[in-house]
Amino acid sequence: MHIEALDLDRLPSHLLVGGGYVVLEFAQAFVRFGSRATVLERGPQLLPREDRDVARPFSSFSASMA
């Protein structure tokens, strides 16, 4: 994704995103702008490339944004 992803004429009402950190950051921005976001992750945790102790607090924070 590039910065152009934030340069839209209208906000999407709903986003479907994966569980990687870059996409989660963009999803968080869109949620704060008023969109809804659904995170789809095939594995047992968000941020699959990170250690569990790093991913766990972020997962809790992301759930609180819903």
Beta strands, then each sheet from edge to edge (+ up, - down):
strand 1: 14-17
strand 2: 36-39
sheet 1: 1+ 2+
end
